[in-house]
Amino acid sequence: MRKLLLAVVCLMFITGLAVAADVVVVKLDGKNLTVKEGDKEKTYKLTDKTKVSIVGKDGTATEGKMETLEKRLSGDKGPGTKLDITTSGDEITEIKMKGGKKK
């Protein structure tokens, strides 16, 4: 019984560390990304460890580059962009964005 209780507590702790959410971009300021989650705005940090994925129309994800993300979010079309982010504390660990045009 103690092992089961310990396993449940550990599972709940690990689940609380990484939280995934669908957000709308408000602004990108250097390495700080301000997003809107529901009615609240929150600012997260982008780090070198942040993983960027681009999800195609068929649902497959390919690895993206931070430069691509920054380019998309820095223009006039950046605010209002929808992203799927995974956070750990005040840092973003993973960003999934919809793909653009095919080459």
C-alpha positions in Angstrom: 0.0 0.0 0.0 2.9 2.4 0.8 4.5 1.7 -2.6 1.2 2.4 -4.4 0.7 5.7 -2.5 4.3 6.7 -3.2 3.9 5.9 -6.9 0.7 8.0 -7.1 2.4 11.0 -5.3 5.4 10.8 -7.7 3.2 10.6 -10.7 1.3 13.7 -9.6 4.6 15.6 -8.9 6.0 14.7 -12.3 2.8 15.7 -14.1 2.9 19.1 -12.3 6.4 19.9 -13.6 5.5 20.0 -17.3 2.3 21.6 -18.3 1.1 21.8 -21.9 -1.3 24.5 -23.1 -2.7 26.0 -26.3 -2.0 29.7 -26.2 -2.2 32.9 -28.3 0.9 35.0 -28.8 0.7 38.6 -27.6 4.3 39.6 -28.3 7.9 38.4 -28.6 10.5 40.6 -26.9 14.0 39.1 -27.3 13.9 35.8 -25.5 10.7 36.6 -23.6 7.4 35.4 -25.1 4.2 36.9 -23.8 1.2 34.7 -24.4 -2.5 34.7 -23.5 -3.9 31.7 -21.7 -7.6 32.1 -21.5 -8.1 35.6 -20.0 -4.6 35.8 -18.4 -1.4 37.0 -20.0 1.9 35.4 -18.9 5.5 35.8 -20.0 7.8 32.8 -20.5 11.5 32.6 -21.3 12.8 31.0 -24.5 16.1 29.2 -23.8 18.7 27.3 -25.9 17.0 24.1 -24.7 13.6 25.0 -26.1 12.5 22.5 -28.7 10.6 23.8 -31.7 8.4 21.5 -33.8 6.5 22.3 -36.9 3.3 20.3 -37.4 2.2 19.7 -41.0 -1.4 19.4 -42.3 -1.1 15.6 -42.0 -0.3 15.9 -38.3 3.3 14.8 -38.5 5.8 16.9 -36.6 9.2 17.9 -37.9 12.0 19.6 -36.0 12.1 23.3 -36.5 14.6 26.0 -35.7 14.4 28.8 -33.2 15.2 31.3 -36.0 12.1 30.2 -37.9 9.9 30.7 -34.8 11.4 34.2 -34.1 10.9 35.2 -37.7 7.3 34.2 -37.7 6.5 35.8 -34.4 8.4 39.1 -34.8 6.4 40.4 -37.8 2.9 42.0 -37.9 1.4 38.5 -38.1 3.1 37.4 -34.9 0.4 38.6 -32.4 -2.6 36.3 -32.6 -0.6 33.3 -33.6 -1.7 30.1 -31.9 0.9 27.8 -30.4 1.0 24.6 -28.4 3.6 25.1 -25.6 4.9 22.9 -22.8 6.4 24.8 -19.9 8.4 24.0 -16.8 8.2 26.8 -14.3 8.6 30.1 -16.2 10.6 28.5 -19.1 9.2 27.0 -22.3 10.5 23.5 -23.0 8.7 22.8 -26.2 6.8 24.8 -28.8 4.6 23.2 -31.6 3.4 25.5 -34.4 1.5 24.8 -37.5 3.5 24.5 -40.7 3.7 27.1 -43.4 3.7 26.7 -47.2 5.5 23.8 -48.8 8.5 24.5 -50.9 
